[in-house]
Amino acid sequence: MKKTFLAVLAALLLLSCFPAASAAFTLPEDLKTIGDEAFMNAGLETEIVIPDGVETIGARAFKGSSVDTAALPGSLTFIAPDAFEEDCSFEVLPGSYASRWCDEQDAKSENMRISVSPAKATIYPDSDLVLQAECTYPGQVEAWQWEWSEDQKSWTLLPELKGSRTALNVKEEELWSFGDLFYVRCRGRVNGTLLEAGRAAEVEVFSDSLAFKTTSKALNGDSVFLEWNEPVPGAVYTLRRTTLDEDGEYEDEWQEIAELKGSSYTVYGLMENTKYRFSVTARFENTGTPVTLSSRPLTLTTGRGKTELEYVDCRTEKNAVYVEWKPISGAVYDVAVKPEGGERRIARQNVTGKSVWCYGLDANTSYMVTIFARVPDGTMEAGERVFESDPWTIKTGEAVTLAMEEPGVTGESVTLRWNELPGVEYKVYMTEAGGSEKLLASVVRPYYDAGGLQRNTRYSFRAEACAGTWSLSTRPLEVTTRAEKNEVEYRALTVAEVSFKGGQYSSRNYYASENITNMLRKSKTPTGAPYSILRREDLTAEEILAAIREAFGAADENDVSLFHIGTHGDTRDTGRNAGCLATVDRSGREGDLYLDTLAEALGEIKGTVIVWLSSCGSGAAVYDENVPQNGDPDFDELLNKAAVQAFAARDSVADAGADTDGFTGGETLAFDTGEFRREGKFYVLTASRYQQSSYGIEGEKSSFFDDALCKGMEKENGTMRADADRDGKLTQHELFLYIRQFDEMFMQNVQTYPLNSDYVLFVN
């Protein structure tokens, strides 16, 4: 009895040390007797293994101990009727005392039990499903065999195995479908007798290639937003959902929302404060074979409160109405207006944002404005759920007008401007003398540069504002291009690389290019002639070079050509001894535009070339190893004395050896293309030093370099901010100093060539 007491005490001590263990608890092997109330209310694990050798289990031994599954050995000769809870299940040896005791007590018993982890799959149809499985049995087993089935009716026998734990490989094509359940069970041979598990383990197949994102969340009491990754472009998705009870068990059948495209969806029409389980399935073809993937399930609980459509703002601009609302995920909006005493009509339809301008209303009239949100809903027979806002009453003002301003005219271009209307898109039309009207462009800003025109030719232009089905046109503007060439023609090309290979996106380059374009239109050149501007987005290296020829090909020795680019950038390539600019088809350095190639293209343009490079590492264009790159206060003077490289010279490396930073040492450079350093040819500003980053403004609305550049050209108290001596002339050196004071605050250093240049860029 003493030995029994000590063994039980040791077991209790073990239990107190490991109260949260997830595996079944096993009592000491030398235990013979479990006395009355030995583990009563002890807070054991839900599963317990009683070792072979235990002979008796006393009254109330495991009452209140949380044990709901117990493995009973063949050595038992007595078990008290009330030793366990009434709903406890047992694993027993056939023909043993414990097996007979279970029959007498009408207790649930099984010969063996199994546990299987969830199966994982990849997207390829020839891969295996691998799952970890374990089968336990109270006695010694000679060998195991496993079976699996889709419906627990037609079982497939797998090869005989040794050991209770194994990894099972099931060919994917043998399964009915990803995302469904299949079942695994085991059989064991004991002394020549084949025993079967009393129950099968349920396995849900999911793919690691498809998963819900952490952005998935319950929105309100009636809706859930779900977002997932896209393992294969163009896949079609099916969402499934079911409700769960408090114990996490399924309460109803799975419901499906099929044929979805894209990687997100909002489910509406749910019950408040309810737990739901979701899964998403992707279907696509892989090398001609249909493949289906299913995600691991996601459980979310809805909150309280229904989805409602609420106003944020409603105001008028003459006879147009601006309406803004709180967005509903996945919704498309219609805005309806109803004049006093009139019928309701749709002012704007199929709006995808969260605000809109409604034009075409009567002037000086009161309207009742209502917003309707239409949400795709695969759970409804109609396939669409509609939310309606409370009406808002507002009165319009005078009628809006659209009129052209005085244009800028050269022999080859006309710069068009008109008054701005909020929330519209503009279409620009042109008619050449004796010809028919044609659409030139669709723009979102109230200006456009019409280039490539014939000298001394009459043209007619008009701009049209469009918002939904409403439109308003300016009167036609008759313009005759100049017969003689201006003394100096000013041309500009600004390139914004916004989208890159691999899905990378940089909106700051778009806004930087737009701001530069707008500033050039407002600024005055030294001769008063306007800039003829060409703006391009997302070009390859070859397309950039083609755009340079298009924009500047007609320049002569008196003309000025300005090139600006906003993009990503790299410092020098070891093999090329040149920095590079990223283009839309960048992949590594493949597809980049190298600075030496750019220098050659711009060097072929006649006249003066102004270059603004907005990218990381752009200082490689004017880099010299002998110039300190650490913010030395004497940097300007040292740079002025150094042999500045106006872009990286082609074929100028005398020594092919390179040091560890990827740049061939300055002492090995021998230039035989002196025109790249000729003053009067290039005037260069770069956003940062060689091997230095260039940063964007928070919110991706521009870069620090471009923002400072534009601010320096703006007027303040009658003169440009960067015009330090207030003489009405903005020089290259003044603009450089102005930008530098801003950029250095953000750990980047604008570079310039040539230094201390008094070349005049703009005048008041």
MARRORO-60723 format. One record per residue: residue in three letters; y, z, x of N, C-alpha, C in turn. Coordinates in steps of 0.1 Angstrom, whole numbers, plus 5000, padded with zeros to 4 digits. Atoms other than C-alpha are relative to their C-alpha. Layout:
! MARRORO-60723
ALAYZXYZXYZX;...
This chain:
! MARRORO-60723
MET498850005008500050005000501250005009;LYS498949994991502350085029500449865005;LYS499850144995501849735043500649914990;THR499450085011502549575010501450034998;PHE498649965002505749775006500949945011;LEU499250054989506949675041500249854999;ALA499950155002506149305034501049964989;VAL499150035011508049315001501550035005;LEU498649964994511049495019500549895009;ALA499650114991511049225045500549874992;ALA499650115008511148955019501350024993;LEU498749975006514049125001501149985010;LEU499050014989515949145034500349855002;LEU499850144998515448775039500849944989;LEU499250065012516648695004501450045001;SER498649964999519848895010500749935011;CYS499350084989520548705042500249864996;PHE499950145004520048365025500149984985;PRO499950005015521248394989500349864995;ALA499650135006522448034986499249895005;ALA500850104995519647845002499549914988;SER500350095011518747534982498549974999;ALA501450035000515047504992499250124993;ALA500849895006512147704975499850115010;PHE500149894991511848054989498550035001;THR501449974997508448145005499950145004;LEU500249864996507248505007499150005013;PRO500749994987505648635039498549974998;GLU501450055001502148495046499050125000;ASP501049895000500448835051500150094988;LEU499949925012501448965017498749994992;LYS501249995008498549084996500350034985;THR499749965014500049254966501550004998;ILE498649995005503349214947500050104989;GLY500149895010503849544929500849984988;ASP499250005012505349624896501550005003;GLU498550014999509049524893500549985015;ALA499750014986508949434930501349915002;PHE498950084999511549154926500849994987;MET499350005013512949244892501550005003;ASN498550024999516649134889500549995015;ALA499650024986516649044926500949885003;GLY499250114998518548724922499449905010;LEU500650094991516048494939500449864998;GLU499850145002516048124942499249964987;THR500750045013514947924911498649955003;GLU501450044996511847804930499550095011;ILE500649914990509448034949498649965002;VAL501450034996506247974968499350135004;ILE500849884996503748264968498849965009;PRO500950054990501548224999498550034996;ASP501549985002497748194999499750135007;GLY500349874995496348545004500550114990;VAL499549905010498348724976498950004989;GLU501149985010495748874952500550044986;THR499549955013497749054925501549994999;ILE498650005003501149024909500250104988;GLY499949895010502249344890501049974989;ALA499250015013504149394857501449985004;ARG498650034999507649254855500549985015;ALA499750024986507449164892501249905002;PHE498950104998509848864888500949994987;LYS499150005012511648954855501550005005;GLY498650004997515348864857500349965014;SER499750034986515048724892500449855002;SER499550145000516248364883498949905004;VAL501150104997512748214892499649934988;ASP500550085011511947924869498949915004;THR501150084996509347754890499350085011;ALA500849924990506547934910498749925003;ALA501350064995503647794931499150115002;LEU500949895000500648014926498749965008;PRO501150044992497848014952498650034993;GLY501349985005494048014946499450135003;SER500549864996493648364961500350104989;LEU499649905010495148534930498850044991;THR501149955009492748754910500650074988;PHE499349935011495348934887501449965000;ILE498550025003498748844872500350074987;ALA499649935012500349074848500649904989;PRO499450095010501248904814501549985000;ASP498650015000504848984818500650005014;ALA499650004986505148924855501249905002;PHE499050104999507448614850500849994987;GLU499350045012510048494825499149914992;GLU500950085009508548324795500249855002;ASP499850144998510047984803499749955014;CYS500350034986508847984839498949895001;SER501050104998506847674851499250045013;PHE500849964989503947704875499249885006;GLU500850104993502147494901498750075004;VAL501349934998498447584903499049915005;LEU501250074996495147474917499049994988;PRO500950025012492747324891498850095002;GLY501249915000489947574882500350145006;SER499749874994491747864898500350114989;TYR499649905010492448204882501449984995;ALA498650035004496148114881500049894989;SER500150115010495247794862499550054987;ARG500549955013493247984836501050104994;TRP499049915005495948254834501149924993;CYS498950085006498547984826499549954986;ASP500550055013496247844798500050124990;GLU500049895010495848194783501450044996;GLN498649975003499648254785500749894993;ASP499450125005500347904772501349975008;ALA498950034990502547864803499949855005;LYS500050144995503647524817499550015014;SER500550004986501647444848499849855004;GLU500350134993501247144872499250025012;ASN500850004988498947064900500949995013;MET499150024988501746944923501449954995;ARG498750045004505446864922500649915011;ILE499450094991507546604939501650004999;SER498550015000511246564949500349875008;VAL499650134995512946224957501550005001;SER498550024999516446164970500449874995;PRO499650135006518445884954499849885010;ALA500250124992517745534967501349945004;LYS498850074996520345344987499649855003;ALA500350144998520544964989501249935006;THR499050084994522444695007500249884991;ILE499750115009523844364992499049895002;TYR500850114997521144145007498750004992;PRO501250005009518244044984498750025008;ASP501349984993515644065012499950145007;SER500149874993516344425022499150104991;ASP500849905007514344735013500950114994;LEU499449885005515245024991499350125008;VAL500649894992514645335013500350134993;LEU499849875006514145674997499150115007;GLN500749894994513046015011499250074988;ALA500749935010510246174991499150115006;GLU500949894996508246494993499250054989;CYS500949945010505246624974499450135005;THR500549874995504146984976498850044991;TYR501249965007500847144966499650135006;PRO500349874994499647504969498850005010;GLY501249994991496447414988500049895010;GLN500150104989495347185016499649864993;VAL500250135006495446815008499649905012;GLU500550094990493546545027500949885002;ALA499150114999495846255019500849984987;TRP499250025012498546144995500149854997;GLN499750145005499145824975501250014991;TRP498850005008502445734959499949884990;GLU499950115010503145524928501549994995;TRP498750015006506345384913499949914988;SER500050085013507245234879501449994995;GLU498750025006510145104860500150074987;ASP500049955013509045244827499050114998;GLN501049895000506445514835498849954992;LYS501250065006503845274820499249925010;SER500750094990502945014846500350055014;TRP499849944987502445194879499549915011;THR500450084988502345024913499650105010;LEU500549914991500145204938500549965014;LEU499650024986501545234974498950055009;PRO501149964991499445285005499850155002;GLU500349854998497745615013500750055012;LEU499249944990499845845035499550135004;LYS500349874995499346155056501350084999;GLY498849915000501746455053500749994986;SER499349995013503846565023501349944999;ARG498750065000507146415033499949865006;THR500150134996507646045037501349924996;ALA499050105004510145755036499349884993;LEU500650115008509245505009500949875001;ASN499350135000510245135012499549924988;VAL500350085012510444944980500849875001;LYS499250134999511344574981500949984988;GLU499050015011514444504960499549914989;GLU500450095010512944204943498950054991;GLU501049945009510244424929500650084989;LEU499349925010512844614909500549914989;TRP499550085012514044504875501549975002;SER498650024998517744554883500650125007;PHE499249894994520144754904500750074989;GLY499349925010521845034886499150064990;ASP500949945009518745114866499250125006;LEU500949894995516245404869498649945003;PHE501550024999512745384883499450145003;TYR500749874999510145654887499050005011;VAL500949984989508045784916499150124996;ARG500949895002504946004913499050005011;CYS500949994989502246114937498650054996;ARG501449965002498446174938499550065014;GLY500649944988496546394963498550024999;ARG501549985000492846414973499750135007;VAL500449864995491546774977498550014999;ASN501549984999487846814988499449884992;GLY500550115007487246464974500449984986;THR499550015014488846534941501449955000;LEU498650065001491946324931500850074990;LEU499149935009494746524916501349934999;GLU498850075002497846384900501250104997;ALA498849925004501446524897500149994985;GLY499950005015502146634862501349934995;ARG498850075004505546464862500549915011;ALA499550104991507346174878501550045003;ALA498649984996510646194897500849884997;GLU499150115004513545984884500949975011;VAL499250054988515345774910501049904994;GLU499050105003518645594904500449925012;VAL499750094989519345294926501549985000;PHE498650044998522845254940500249945013;SER499750074988524545054967501150075007;ASP498949954991526645194996501149905001;SER499050114998528444854995501050004988;LEU499149995011530044934961500250144996;ALA499849865002531745264954501450014993;PHE498749965007534545414932500950065011;LYS499049944991537745494951500550134995;THR499549875003539345834952501249994991;THR498950015009542245694932499650004985;SER500549995014540045694901500350144994;LYS499649875006541245964877500149994985;ALA499749995015541546084841501549994999;LEU498550025002545045974829500550104989;ASN499649925011545246144795498750054993;GLY501149965007542946284769499149894995;ASP500750125005541945934758499849895009;SER500150114990541945734790499650045014;VAL500449974986540545714825500249875008;PHE499850114991541645484853498950005011;LEU501050014990538845354875500349895010;GLU499850104990539145164908498950015010;TRP501150014990536445044932500349905010;ASN499850104990536144844963499349874996;GLU500550135003535244474962499149965012;PRO500950034988532044414984500049855002;VAL500150154999532144034977501149944992;PRO499050075008535143824966499449924989;GLY500550085011534743674932498950064992;ALA501149945008532143914919500550044986;VAL499849965014531943994882499550144998;TYR500349865001531844364872499650044986;THR500449945013530244564844500250155002;LEU499849855000531444924837499050064990;ARG500849935009529045164821500550154999;ARG499649865002529845504806499150074990;THR500749915009528145794789500650145000;THR499549865001529146144778498950105005;LEU500949904995527646454794500350134992;ASP499849875006527146794779500450115010;GLU499549904991528147124795499050025012;ASP501049984989524947134816499949875009;GLY500050134993525646774829498949914996;GLU501150095005522846614808500749894991;TYR499550115008523346284791499950034985;GLU499949985014524446314755499749884992;ASP500150125008524345954744499549895009;GLU500450124992523345604755501149955008;TRP499050074992525145414782500749894991;GLN499250105006527945194768500649915011;GLU499650104990528944874787501349934996;ILE498850095001532244684793499749905010;ALA500550114991531144354808501049905003;GLU499250124996532544044825501450045005;LEU498749964995535444224843500249935013;LYS499650064987537244064872501150095006;GLY499149914993539244254898499450135003;SER500649884995538744594912500550134993;SER499549885007540244834886499949974985;TYR500050025014540144894849500350144994;THR499749885007541445154825499350014987;VAL500849985012539145284798500750084990;TYR499349935010540845384766499050044989;GLY500849975012539545534733499050115003;LEU500949894997537845844749500450124993;MET499849875007537546194735500750095010;GLU499349904992539846474747499050105006;ASN500749884994538446744771498549975000;THR501450035000535146564775499649945013;LYS500550044987533046504805499249864999;TYR500550135001532146134811499449975014;ARG500650064988529845964837500249855000;PHE499850144999530745614849499249945011;SER500550084989529045354870500549864999;VAL499650145000530145004880499049915007;THR500950104995527944704887500649875003;ALA499550134995528844394907498949904999;ARG501050115000527044064901500649885007;PHE499550124993527443764924498749935006;GLU501150084994525343504942500250015015;ASN500049994986524343544978499049895005;THR500850114996523043224994499149944989;GLY500650065011522243094960499150094992;THR500849905007520343404949500850104993;PRO499249905007521843624922499750145005;VAL500149874994522443974935500850094991;THR499349905008523444284915500150135008;LEU499849874994524844604930500550104990;SER499549905009525444934913500550125009;SER499449894992527645224925499350134997;ARG500449865003526845584927500850054988;PRO499349965012527845744894501250095003;LEU498749924999531345904890500250084988;THR499849915012531946204867501450045000;LEU498649965002535446264853500150074986;THR499849935012536646504826501449964995;THR498750035006539446394803500850124997;GLY499149895003542446614796500350014985;ARG499549995014544446664765501249914998;GLY498950085002547046444749499749855000;LYS500250145001547046084738500949915008;THR499250094993548445784756501149954991;GLU498950045008551945704743500949915008;LEU499050094994554545434750501450064999;GLU498749935001557845594759501149915007;TYR498850064994561345454767500450085012;VAL499349944989563045524800501549974999;ASP498650045001566245324795500149884991;CYS499650125008567845074771501549985000;ARG498650034999571244914777500349854999;THR499750145002573144594772500949955012;GLU499250074991574844344795500549884993;LYS499550105009577044134772499049994988;ASN500950025011574543984747498550005005;ALA501449984995571444064768499750155000;VAL500449865001569444384765499050035011;TYR500949964990567744564793499150124994;VAL500949905006564644774783499050045012;GLU500949944990562645004806499150104994;TRP500949905006559545214798499150055010;LYS501149944991556845434813498849914999;PRO501150095001554045204822498750064996;ILE501449965003550545224808499149915008;SER500950074990547745124832499449884993;GLY500750125004546544764827500649944988;ALA499450065013548944684798500949885003;VAL499150125001550844364790500950034988;TYR499049965010554044414770500749894993;ASP499150095008555944244742501250094996;VAL498849945005559544334733500549934988;ALA499550065013560544284697501450054996;VAL498749965004564044294683500249964985;LYS499750025014565244314647501450034997;PRO498649985003568844254638500250074986;GLU499849945013570344444609499949904989;GLY500250095011569244284577499249885003;GLY500750114996567144034596498550025002;GLU501449984998563443974604499750035015;ARG500449964986561744114635499449885007;ARG500550114992561043864663499750055014;ILE500349964986559643874698501049945009;ALA499050044991562343864724499449965014;ARG500850034987560043874755498650034998;GLN501449995002556343824756499250005013;ASN500950004988553543894781500750055013;VAL499349944989555644114804499050095007;THR501049924992553544264832500650125008;GLY499449894992556044504848500350114990;LYS499649885008557744814834501449994995;SER498750025005561144664825500249854998;VAL499750145003562644334812501449994995;TRP498750045006565944164803499649914989;CYS500250085012565944014768501349924998;TYR498850095002568443714766499849934987;GLY500050085012569243484737500350084987;LEU499649925011570443764714501449964995;ASP498650035005573543724692500950105006;ALA499049924995576743864705500550104989;ASN499349905009578344184690499150034988;THR500949985011575244254669499150125003;SER500949884998573144574664498649954998;TYR501450035000569444544671499250125001;MET501049904998566444764667498949955009;VAL500950054990564344724698498750095000;THR501349935000560544814699499249935011;ILE500950054990558044774727498650024995;PHE501549995003554344694722499349985013;ALA500850014989551844754749498649964996;ARG501350055003548644554747499050025012;VAL500949964989545744694767498649944997;PRO501450055002542344504772499150124999;ASP500949895002539644734759498749944996;GLY501350055003536044624761499250084991;THR500849925009534944914740500349974985;MET499650035013536644774709499549864996;GLU500450135005535444494687501149895002;ALA498950104998538844334688500349975014;GLY499850034986538844364726501450045005;GLU498749974996542444494727500550134992;ARG499449885006544244824720501549995001;VAL498650025001547944824710500750134998;PHE499149885001550545104716501449954996;GLU498650035004553945094699500950115003;SER499049904997557045274710500850034987;ASP499149985011559545434687501249905002;PRO498950104999562445194679501350065006;TRP498749964994565745204698501149914995;THR499050085006568945084682501249995010;ILE498950024991571644924704500849874996;LYS499150115004574544684700500449915012;THR499750094989575144374722501549985001;GLY498650034998578544264736500349864999;GLU499750145000580043934744498949915005;ALA501050094995578043624752500149985015;VAL500050024986576943574788500349855003;THR499650144995578143264808499449985013;LEU500550044987576843084838500849885006;ALA499050104994579242884861499849995015;MET500150034986579142724895501350055007;GLU498849974992581542854922500349885010;GLU499750114990583242644949498949985010;PRO501150024991580542484970500449995014;GLY499750034986580342465008499349865002;VAL500450144999580042095017500049955015;THR499950074987579041915049499549864998;GLY500550145002577841565056498550004996;GLU501550015002574141665052499650114990;SER500549895009574141975029501150044991;VAL499149945010575742144999499550144998;THR500449865003575742524996500550044986;LEU499749975014575642614959500050154997;ARG500049865004576642944944500550014985;TRP499649985014577043074908499950154997;ASN499949865004577643404890498550054997;GLU501349945002574643634889499850064987;LEU500449935012572843744858498750085003;PRO501149914996570444034860498749964993;GLY501450025006566643984855499649864996;VAL500350145004566543604854499549935013;GLU500450094990565043324875500949884999;TYR499150125001567143024884499349875004;LYS500550144996566142654886501249925004;VAL498950084995568342424906499649854999;TYR500250145003568542054896501049915008;MET499150094993570041754915499849864994;THR500150145004570941404904500849925010;GLU499350094990571841144931500649884992;ALA499350115007574240864921499049894997;GLY500850115004572340604901498550044998;GLY501449955001569140824900499850094988;SER500349905011567441064876500050145006;GLU499949864996567641434877498650055005;LYS501349944995564941624897500250155003;LEU499949854997564141994902499950025015;LEU500049974985565042114937499250125003;ALA500649874996563842474936500150104988;SER499949885009563242794916500350125009;VAL499549894992565043094931500350124992;VAL499749885007565743454922501450055004;ARG498749964996569143474939501049894996;PRO499150095006572343314927500649905011;TYR499550094990572643064956498849915004;TYR501050094995570842764971500649905009;ASP499550094991571242545001499349874998;ALA500650145001570542174993500349925013;GLY499850074987569942005026499349865000;GLY500650144998568741665039500749904992;LEU499250095008571541485020500649885008;GLN499450124994573041145027501650025001;ARG498649994998576641125041500749914990;ASN499150085008579441005019499349954987;THR500850045012577141014988500450104989;ARG499649925012577941144953498750064994;TYR501149925006575541414939500550084988;SER499749915011575441614907499050125000;PHE500949885000574041974907500250084988;ARG499949905010573342224880499050115002;ALA500949894999571742564879499750054986;GLU500449955013569742704850499450145001;ALA500649865000569043074843498950004989;CYS501150005009565643134827499450144999;ALA500649875003564143454811499149984988;GLY500950035011561043394790500349864995;THR499750135006561743114766501549974999;TRP498550025000565543154769500549945013;SER499450064988567642944793501549984997;LEU498550025001571342894800500349925013;SER499650094989572742614822501450005003;THR498750034996575842564842500549864996;ARG499550145001578042264837499649925013;PRO500450084988577041984861501250005010;LEU499050004990578942004894499949875009;GLU500050134993579941674910500550035014;VAL499649984986580041674948499749875008;THR500250124991580541404974499950065015;THR500249964986579141475009501049945009;ARG499050054990581441425039499549885007;ALA500350134994581641085054499950025015;GLU500049984986582341215089499450135003;LYS500649884996580441475108501050115004;ASN499149894996582041815112500050015015;GLU499949984986583141895147498850085005;VAL501249924997580442155148499250024987;GLU500949985011577442165124499250135003;TYR500749884998575842505119498750004991;ARG501350005007572142525109499350125003;ALA500849884998569842815105498649994994;LEU501349995004566142865101499550155001;THR500549875000564743205090498650004995;VAL501450005003561043265089499550144997;ALA500549875003559343565072498549984999;GLU501550005001555643615080499650134993;VAL500249885009554643845051498550034999;SER501449985002550843795046499249955012;PHE500850044988548343785074498550004997;LYS501550015001544643705078499450144999;GLY500649875001542443995067500750094989;GLY499449935011544744095038501250095004;GLN498949924996547444265059501349954994;TYR498850045007550844265042501250075006;SER498849944995554344335054501249954992;SER498950045009557044315027501350015007;ARG498749984993559744425052500549875006;ASN499650134994559744085068500649914989;TYR499550085011560343915034501550054998;TYR498749955003563344145027501049985012;ALA499250024988564644115063500549855000;SER499650145000564643735060501049974989;GLU499150025011566343745026501450065003;ASN498749944996569043985039500849915010;ILE499350084990569743765069500549874993;THR499650125007569943455046501350034992;ASN498949975008572343625023501350035008;MET498949974991574543755052500649875006;LEU499550134994574743405068500949924990;ARG499350075010575943265035501450064998;LYS498749935002578743525033500949995012;SER499249994988579843515069500749865003;LYS499250124996582343275084499849965014;THR500250054987581643065114501349975007;PRO498850024993584243005141500849884996;THR499350125004585142655128500250004984;GLY499949995014584842765091498949924993;ALA501050085006581942525085498850094996;PRO501149915004579042695065498749975007;TYR501450024995575542745077499249924990;SER501050065008573042505063498750075003;ILE501149914998570042735058498749954995;LEU501350035004566342675057499250135001;ARG500849875000564142975047498649974996;ARG501450035002560442965050499250145001;GLU500949894999557543215045498649965003;ASP501450014997554043255058499649865006;LEU500350134993553842965083499050025011;THR500850004988551242885109500949975012;ALA499250034988552342835145500549855000;GLU499650145001552342455140501049984990;GLU499050025010554242485108501450065004;ILE498749954995556942695125500749905009;LEU499550104991557342435152500549884991;ALA499650115009557542165124501350044993;ALA498849955006560142375106501249995009;ILE498950014990562242395138500549855001;ARG499650144999562242015140500749964987;GLU499350045013563141985103501450064999;ALA498749935001565942235105501049955010;PHE499050024989567542145138499949865007;GLY500250134993566341785146501249915001;ALA498950085000569641635137501250055008;ALA498949934992571741865160500449915012;ASP499650074988573841715187500650115009;GLU499649914990575441875218501150104995;ASN498949915005578342035198499550104990;ASP500549925012576142195171499450135005;VAL500649864998574842555167498850014991;SER501249985007571342625157499550155001;LEU500449855000570242985147498650014995;PHE501449985004566543075146499750154999;HIS500349865002565443405131498550014995;ILE501449985005561843535126499750154999;GLY500449875002560543855112498450004998;THR501550005000556843925120499550115008;HIS500649914990554344135140500149925013;GLY499950064987554344075177499250085010;ASP500849944989552444145209500849985013;THR499550024986553444185246499249895007;ARG500550114993552343955273498549995000;ASP501450034998548943795273499849985015;THR500250014986547443825308499849855005;GLY500250144996546243465309501249914998;ARG498850095002549443315295501350055006;ASN498749954995552043545310501149994990;ALA499050025011553743535276499750094989;GLY500149935012554443745246499749914989;CYS500450095011553443615212500550064987;LEU499649975014554443625175498949974991;ALA501150025010551943675147500449904989;THR499850095011551643395121499050034989;VAL500749975012550043385087498549995003;ASP501450024997546643275102499650085013;ARG500449924988546543545130498750064998;SER501349935000543143665139499850045015;GLY499849964986543443875171501249945005;ARG498950084995545643655192499949864996;GLU500250135004544243345178500949974988;GLY499050045010546843165157501450045002;ASP498749964997549743335173500949895006;LEU499050094993552943155184500550075012;TYR499549944987553543225221501449975002;LEU498650014998557043285232500349885009;ASP499750124991556843015259499949874992;THR500050125009555842755233501250004991;LEU498850005008558642865211501349965008;ALA498950034991561042845241500149855002;GLU500050144997560042495248500549924988;ALA499550075013560542385211501550024998;LEU498649985002563942545209500849945011;GLY499350064989564942415243500249864999;GLU499850145002564542065231501049974990;ILE498950025009567142115204501349995007;LYS498750024993570541985214501050104995;GLY498949905004573542215214499650145004;THR500249864997573642595214498950054990;VAL501149945008570642795202500150155000;ILE500049855002570943155188498750044996;VAL501449965003567643335187500050154997;TRP500249865005566943665167498650024998;LEU501449975001563443795172499850144995;SER500249865006562444085149498550025000;SER501549975000558944195160499850115011;CYS500449924989557144445182499949925012;GLY500250074987557144355219500949885002;SER499250134999559844085213500850005013;GLY499350004987561544205245499349925011;ALA500750094991558944005263500749875003;ALA499250124999561243715257501050005012;VAL499049984989563743855282499650105010;TYR500549894992561544085302500149975015;ASP500050014986561944145339499450135006;GLU500749884995559644385358501050095008;ASN499149924992562544505380501050084992;VAL499149935009564544635350499350124994;PRO500749885006563744995340499949984985;GLN500350015015562145015305500050144994;ASN500149875005562745385300501350064995;GLY498849955005566245405286501050055010;ASP499149974989568045435320501449974996;PRO498650025004571745485314500749885007;ASP499550114992572445215340499349874996;PHE500850115004570144975321500849874999;ASP499250125002572844725312500349935013;GLU499550054987574144685347498849945008;LEU501250054994570644655361499549874994;LEU500450125007569744395335500849885004;ASN499050114997572844195343499749955014;LYS500250044986571944185380498649935001;ALA501450054999568244095373499949854997;ALA500350135004566843755370499450004987;VAL500549985014566543755332499349874996;GLN500850115005563943535317500349974986;ALA499750055014565143345287498849944994;PHE501450035005561743335270499150005013;ALA500950014989558643335291499849865005;ALA500050144995558743025313498649955001;ARG501450065000555742795310499749955014;ASP500650054987553542715340500950055012;SER499149964989555742935362499350125008;VAL500649894993553143185375499449955013;ALA500550044987552643145412498750065004;ASP501249934997549943405415499350044987;ALA500849985013547243425388499650144999;GLY500449865001546543795396500950074990;ALA499249925010547644045369499750145002;ASP500349864999548044415369499550054987;THR500849945011546544655344500749994987;ASP499350005013549244635318500049864994;GLY500150135006548444265312501249915003;PHE498850084996551644135329499949975014;THR500050044986551743935361501350055006;GLY498849944994554144115384501249915002;GLY498850084999557743995386500249935013;GLU499850074987557543925423499149885001;THR500850114999554943665416500549884991;LEU499550105009557043465391500949905008;ALA499150114994558643135403500449914989;PHE499650085012560742955377500549865005;ASP499550134997561142585379500649934987;THR499450055013562542545343501350084998;GLY498849925000566042675349500849994987;GLU499250015012567342545315499850124991;PHE500249895009565842845298500950125003;ARG499049894997568343075316501449955001;ARG498750054999571242845313501050064990;GLU499049945009574243025298500649884992;GLY499450105009575642835268498949934993;LYS501150065008572142725257499450104991;PHE500649905008570443045245500850134999;TYR499449875002571943355230498950084992;VAL501249935005569043605224500350144996;LEU500149865004568743935205498550024996;THR501349965004565344105203500050144995;ALA500049875007564344405182499650115009;SER500649894992562644595209499849955014;ARG500350044986561744605246498649955000;TYR501450044997558644455261499150134999;GLN500949895002555644685252500650124992;GLN499449905009557644865225499949964986;SER500150045014557244885188501449984993;SER498950025009559744775162499750054986;TYR500449925012559944985131500749954987;GLY499450045013560544925094500650124993;ILE499349905008562745115070499050054990;GLU500949945010560945355047500149924987;GLY500050085012559845165016499849855003;GLU500250144997559344835035501149914995;LYS498950095005562844705025500749925011;SER499550084989563644565059499650075013;SER500349934988563344655096501450065005;PHE498849944995565844875115500949895007;PHE499350104993566844575137500849914990;ASP499450095010567544335108501150074992;ASP499049935008569344605088501250035008;ALA498849984991571644695117500749875003;LEU499450134998572244325124500949964988;CYS499250045012573344265088501250094998;LYS498949915001575444575087501149975010;GLY499050034990577244475119500849884996;MET499350125005578244145102500850034987;GLU499249975012579544315070501450055004;LYS498649964998583244375066500250154995;GLU499549875004584744725065501450025004;ASN498549994998588444785062500649875005;GLY499550134997589044415065499449935012;THR500550074989587044335096498550045001;MET501449974999583344325106499850135008;ARG500249874995581844655115499749995016;ALA500450014986580444535149501249955009;ASP498950054992583844395159500850115006;ALA499549884994584644675183501550005003;ASP498650014996588044555195500949964988;ARG499350045012589044455159501049885002;ASP499250124998590344115170499649894990;GLY500450105010588643935141498949915005;LYS501150084995585943785163498850095004;LEU501249924996582343915166499349925011;THR500750064988580843835200498550045001;GLN501449974998577243835211499950155006;HIS500149864994577844155232500450114990;GLU499649905010579644335204498950034990;LEU501149985010576744275180498950075007;PHE501149934992574244385207500350155001;LEU499749864999576044715212500050074987;TYR500149945013576344775175498650034996;ILE501449985004572644725168499450115009;ARG500749914991571644925199500350154996;GLN499849865003573345245187499250054988;PHE500949965011571245235155498550005004;ASP501450014997567945125169499550105010;GLU500549904991567845375197499750134994;MET500449885007567745655172498649994995;PHE501350015005564445515161499049955011;MET501050024989562745485195499749855003;GLN500250144996563345115200501349965006;ASN498850044993565844935222500249854999;VAL499650145001567444605213500349945014;GLN499750074988567544355241500949884998;THR499150115001570044075248500049915012;TYR499850094989570543765269501149904995;PRO499649934987572943695285500850134997;LEU499349885001574544035290501549985001;ASN498550014999578244095284500649874996;SER499650145004578543755267501150014990;ASP498950015010581843685249499949894990;TYR500350115009580243405229500350054986;VAL499649965013581743425194499049954989;LEU500950035010579243435166500649974986;PHE499350015013581443495135501450045001;VAL498649965000585043545126500250064986;ASN499749945013586743735097500449894990;
